[in-house]
Amino acid sequence: MSASNEPSTSDTEAGYSMSVTRPWLGVEPTPGFRQPVQRPVEARDAAATTAPTAPPTTGSQPLVESISLLDDSTPLALEVAEDTRRRIALAGRRFPRPKETRVLTVSNQKGGVGKTTTTVNLAAALAQAGLRVLVLDNDPQGNASTALGIDHHAEVPSIYDVLVDGMPLKDVVQKCPDVDNLWCAPATIDLAGAEIELVSLVARESRLQKAVATYLEEQEAGPGRLDYILIDCPPSLGLLTVNAFVAAQEVLIPIQCEYYALEGLSQLLRNVDLIKGHLNPKLHVSTILLTMYDGRTRLSSQVADEVRAHFTTEVLRTTVPRSVRISEAPSHGQTVMTYDPASSGALSYLEAARELAEQVLDESERGSAGGRS
């Protein structure tokens, strides 16, 4: 018996012939698929003997060359091409230094909106761009310390000792092992009891502010001042968060692109106004970052549009998408900036850090910076 008119193998001893069909040879290629162009054998041999070997490339040149090879006929390929362009624009870029240290409290009384994730990744992105950054982990859970690879077991000097016992901040600061120019004052489980212990202390609302001011004075006299201090807050409005508000001049609010986040925002703004009126006149909301954005849902777009309509100047253009890499990084004791710097989450936080850093520029400087990018 025969399966086709072109037998490829035969078995004469058995008295029959057998063939193997190749149905894929006559199938039209999938749209967008580029078939290689067949050249004559002589041409291939000549090319193999005469074509020089390409020298190795450095820097962003491989990325530049890869753009021309990318196929943007599918949504996934288009996303890869766009991420590549963003990576080229940000590769090796240095962010402008502020004239004085910016102290920002990253706060939102709603849990699970990305406060700690935003704090550590913005800090790492700023440090990678050449700025000197300190993270104050003011959350008893100590997640920021974990993400930065900082030891924070019970015996380690921590923010608790600064707030309750008056220990100098310089004695608790540790260097981040993975990122240069990045330091962290860790939080231990002892901080969970600080809310109760602070009640009976003198100047309980401004103890962190005094410690930060003393530390900055010492830094000015040392080898170099800090550019940014980011304070990670617990998801509450207790004395730990009040201390963070009094110590800072700016508030950075991460907002999850869901409805409940909008409800909590109005209450947070009222508390910021109370702190501003009674304890810290310089405090203001300078930055709002939209996190966990899902472009596939209409809800995320509606929340983003509503927030941008009410806070036209404070909301960053960059939105942070939902990303598995961002969630995986803390389990390895890293930020996403070092765990997977090529991921979409890392690129988003790097762009957000650039916008945050460029807030110190005036309009003319910001326009020239945008032209260079």
Phi, psi and omega in degrees: 000160184223135180268346178202175181275355182238083181295137179257336177222155178217151179233092185288331181293325180281346177085015177216162178247149181226141179230159178245124180278154177233079187294339184285347183290334183257008183273138178292141181293154178295140179304135181092347179275130182259113177281141178293143179278124181279130178248155177302154182301321181296321181292320180295318180296319180295320180294323181294329183270337185252337185290128179285158177280132182290135179289153178294146180255159180230172177066219183269004183300317177300325178292320179298316181293329184290335182298319182291341181266349184285143178260114183260029181277353178235157179301321180295316179295323178295321178294319178298317179296319180293318177298324179295317178297319179297320182295321179295319182294331184259350186297123175070014184281139177260132181270151180291144179274138174288158182291332175217165184298127175267126179250115184240134172262124177264109191217148170190122185290347174279133180279158175075022180260355178100029180296305182295317179300317179294318181300307186289324182284323173295319179298315180295320180295318178295320181293321178295336179270013173097005181263156180262122191229139174238132176253126174258113180274097183259018181251124181303337179292335176070025182292326179295322177296319178297314183295331181267004178071030183261133178292129182214046174281177193299329184274355183280133174302135189216185178301331177303314180295328178291314185286317188267316185260355179074022178294140177300143183296329181296338182277351180246348183288134176238153178275137177289128185287339187260339186231128175290154177066021181232129180233163181213136168260109192284167173244138175245175181296340178300333183295341180296331179269359183293329180303318181284318183290331181290337185301322185268000184270154178286140179052050186296333182278342188242018183290322178290323180298319179294320180295319179293318180298317178296319180296319180293324177297320178293323179293323179298325180278351183266205185291333181185144182278163174282151175263323183220142167236120179249126183252118178271128186251156173286161179281064180201177179237041180274198184292331177295316179290322177299317177300320179294320179295320181290328183282341187255163170257338185230152175242128174251122185247113170278133181236121174288139184281063175219165190295318183301331180296326179291324178296317181288337183295319182296321178293321178297319180294324176296320179291324176298320178295323178295315178297319180296322183284333187243332189235328186213090183297338183278350186290135176203156177278111184258334189216136173232129181241126178275122184243165178054040181282131178239103183295348180280346183252144178288330182298316180300318179295320180294316178297316180299317180296320182292319179294318180294329180292325181272332182232078189290326184263337185276331185283129176289148177294327182286137171243144181263120183280165168294131186214130177293323181297322178297321180287328182285327189304314182298333179292343176257010181066034183223165167272166178292341180293332177254334181289313178211079184295345180268357183286162180295327178294318178295319179296322180294316179292328177293320177293320178296320178296323177296316178298318179298317181292325183281358175295339181280349181277152172278179187298318181293318179293322181293324178294319178292325178293319178295326178293324179290330180282000000 
